[in-house]
């Protein structure tokens, strides 16, 4: 395994189309790092630049301490797993997994032993003689993983490999990938737009936006202490409530409620943030209070999400599913003061 570094990497496709903009990121030895962001943020381009499929216009790519910026993709000792499995349809599972080893010129006995080891790890032993069309989606994904693992690369690169699987199979494959990472103790760089994948799989998450990295941290840090409005709105399902406020000393006034801040802050306007689970119908005189006009209530098993308005602001709250709510109801809620966030209205950066 090896570390992977992006040092001030910029990639342009046209003069006015910057895919990566001075990107800096360190992926440690044996780390499962997830690149999370919306479509067009540059995360897949970052993966291709790391693999050598795309050339960086500026900056340096390092694997361990070696500058590989100008090294051809075939010589970088990285393996890439794609969203499309890219299996050879005319080859058996064995031959698909063994293909890279044959290209390296390994002798047949060594290839057979290595393929057998990987097949056992991935539970592919019973299907080694089958063609890809005879496999389920999960089996095809494991074959694609096996083709990468069998090469024993320094770094594994994953480009949204689970996005074409159904929901139940995605859960199963998330567990499989974590197990494989633990067994291999390898360095993983994993691209996704799915925050559930990011939060459940990554040792750390790098949130990307407009070709750069907004924030890097452990999943709990990203969720509990977002660095700016973009991260706060992206991470969480539903996302954080973000409400414009006017600030007078320690008082932040929204259109339909107000909260007392733990200290006075400088700007006169800001954006108040609080997550749906930060609100409770159990009233506490010490907590800020608001009255939510209910538009829609969604019961999702153990959770109920209530969508409505407070003044001019749209708010979503997570409450007990036993509460019977319907359109037009008025729900009184308190907000936990320690769960409040305040962001600068201009820069979007966190203040509190």
N, C-alpha and C positions, 0 to 999 in steps of 0.2 A: 504494500500500500504506500501511498505517497500523498503529500499535500498538493493543493492546486491553488494558484494565485492569479487573479486578474489585477494588473497594476495599471490604472489609468487607461483602460482600453476603450477605444472609440472605433465604431464601425459605421460607415456611411454607405448607403446604396445609391443615393443621389445627393446632390449638394444640399437639398432641402429635406432629405429623408435620413435622419440620424437614428439608427437602430440601437446603438450603444453610445452613451455619452459620458466619457471619463469614468467608466465603471471600475470600482475597486472592490475586491472581495477576497477573503482568505478562507479556504476550505482546509481544515486540519486533517492530519493523518487519521484514517479510519472513521471519519465523520460522515454522517448522513445529513447532507445539506440540501435544503429544498429552496428552489427559486419559485416564489409565488408572485403572481401578478395577473392583471387582465390581458386580454388579447392585444398585441401590438406594443407591449411594454418592453420587449427586447429579451425576454428570458430564453426563448428558443435560439435566438441569434447568439446569445452568450454561450449556449451549449455547443453550437456549431463552430464558434471561434475556438473554444477549448479543444474541440476534437480536431481542428485543423481543416474542417470542411469549408469554412469561410476564413478569409484572411483579415486580420485586424488592420485598420488604417493607421492607428496610433496605439501606443502602449505595449505592454509586455505580458505574455502568458508564461507562467513558470509551473513546472511539475517538479516537486521538491525544490532544489536550488538551481535547476537547469532551465535556462531560457529556451523555450520551444516555439517561440513566436514564428520563426521561419522554418521550423521542422515540418516536413510533409506529414499528412495525416497518418499514413501507413507506418511511420516511424515514431509516433508519439506514445505508443504503448497504452492507449486508452481503448475502451470498448463502449459502443453506443447501442442503446436499445430504443427502438422507435415506437411511435404510436401505432403505425402500420407494422405488423410483425415482420414483413419483408423476408418471408421464408421462401426457399426454392421449392415450387410446387411439384416438380418432377423428382425430387429427392426424398428419401426416407428421413425420419426424425434423426436417426443415427448420422446420416450423411450431412444433414443440415448442421448438426452440432459439430461434426468433425471437419467441416469445410475449411475453417480458418487454420486448423492444425495441419491439414494437408498442404495448404498454401505455404506454410512455414517449412515444409519438407520433413516433418517428423516421421519416424518409422512407424509401420502399421501397428506393432504391438503397443507402443507408447500411446498412440491415438486411441486404440481400443480401451486401454486401461483408464485413460483420462475421461473418455466419453462415459464409460461405465460409472465412474465416480460421480460425475455431474448428474447423470441420469438418476442415480440413487438419491442424491441430495434433493432433486426436484420431483421425485416420484414419477419419472418418465420411463422406467424400465419396461413396463408392459407394452409401451407404444413405440419402441425404438424402430420397429420394422414398418410402421405406418407412414403414409403420406400426409402432408398438412391438411388436405381436404377431408381426411377421415378423423380429424381431431376437433374437440370443442374449442371455444375461444380461450378458455383458461389454459388448456393444454398447449395451444399454439403460443400463448404468451410465455409459458414456461420454456418452450423450445427456444424462443428468441432470447430468453434469459440464459439458457444453457449455452447457446452459441457465444454469448459474451463471457460467461463465467469460465468456460473451458480454456480460454486463452490466458487466464490468470493475469489480467492487465493491472497496471498501477492505479488507474482511476476508471470507475464506471460512470457513464453519462446516460441519463434516462430522460427521454423527451415525451412526456405525457403518456406513458406506456399503458395506463389502465383506462383511458378515456373511452375506448370502444367496447368495454365490457359492461354487462348489466350490473345493476346496483349490488345484488347479493354477491356476485363474483368479484366485484371490486373490493368489497370488504374482505373476502377470503384472500385475494392477492395482496392487499395491504399487509395482512398478517404474514403472508409468505415472504414478502420482500424484507420485512423487518427481521424475520428469522434468518433469511439468507445473509443479510448484512451482518447480523450477530455472528453467524457461523464463519463467514469469510473474513471478518474484521477488516473489510475493504473500505475505500474512500468512494462514497456515492455523491453525485451531484444530480439532483432530481428536479425536473421542471414540471409544474402543474399550475392550473388556474383554479383548482379545487381546494378550497381552504380546509376541508375535512381531511384530505390526504396530507396537506402540509402540517396541520396541527397534530395528527395522530402518528405520522411517520418520521418527521424530521427531528434530529438532535437540535438543529438550529434552522431558522427560516430567514431567508433574505427576501424582503419585500421589494419588488421592482416596480418602477413607474417611469415612463418616458426615457427609457434607456439607462437609468441609473438605479442605485440601491438606496431606498428610502430608510430602511431600518434593518438591522440584523440582530437576532436574539433567539433565545429559547422560546418555544411556543407560548408558554405562560407569560413570558415577558412581553412578547408582541401583543398578546391579548389584553393583558392588564395594564401595560404602560406604553400605549402607542405613541410614537414620536411625533406624529402629525395627524391632520384631519384625514389625509388619504389612507393611512394605515388603519385608523380608527373605523373608517367607513368600509374598508375592504374586508377586514378580519372580523368574523362573527356572523352568525346566521340566525335571525336577521342581524343586520349591522347595527352599530352604535347609533343611538339617537343624537343628532347634531342640530342644535338650536341656536340661532343668532341671539345674542344678549347685549344689552347696554350695561356698562359697569360703572358703578358709583361707589368708590372706595372698596368695601368688602361685599357689596350687594350686586348681584348679577340679575338683571330683569329681562325675562323673556316676554313674549306677547301675552301669555296667559298665566304665568307664575313667576316666582322669584326665589332665589336661593342665596344663602349667606356663604361667602367664600372663607376659607381658613385664614387668608391674609389679603390685604389690599394689593391690587395689581395695577400696573401703569396704563394699559390701553383703555380707551373709553368704550370700545366695542370688541366683542370676542365671539367665540363659538363654544357653547356649553355642550359637553358630551356626557352621556350616561347610557349604559347598556340596558336592554329590556329586562334583564334579571335584577337590575339595581332598584327596581320599584316593587312596592308591596302594598296590598290593600289593608294590611294590619297597621293601623295608624299609630304614630309616635309623635308626640308634640315637639320633640327635639329635631325632627326631620322635616325638610321642605315638603310641601304638599301641593298637589295639583289635581284638577278635575278633568278626566278624560271623557270626551264624547265618543262613544263607541260606534265605529263604522262596520267592523267585521271582527269576529272571533273565530279562530282556528284551533280546534282541539286536535293535538298530535300525540295521542297516547298519554304519556305522563306529563306533557306540557300543554299549555294553552297560550297562544299568542293573540293579543288584543290590539287591533289597529284602530287608531282614532285621531282626534285632533284636540289640542289644547291651545286656545286662542287661534293664532294663524299657523301654528306649527303642527306637523304630522308626527305622531308619537306611536311607538309600538312597545307594549309591555308583556312580559312573561308572567303569567299568574297560574294559580292552581286550576286544573281542569274541572274541579268540582263546582267552580263558580259558573252559574248559568247566566250568560250574557247574550244580548242580541242588539241589532242595529238600533241606535237612538238612546240606549242606556247611558247613564252618567256613572262613571266609576271613579271613586276617590282613591288616590294613591299617594304614598310617601316615597321619597327618594333617599337612599342611604347616602349621607354626606361624604363618606370616605370613598364612594364609588364615582364621584364627580370628576370630570376632566374639563379643563379650559384650554382653548387653543386661540392663538392670535388670528384675528379675522383677515389679516393681510397675508402673512407668511404661511399660515396654517400650522405653524410649529406649536408644540405643547407649551403651556405656561404653568399649569398646575397638573 
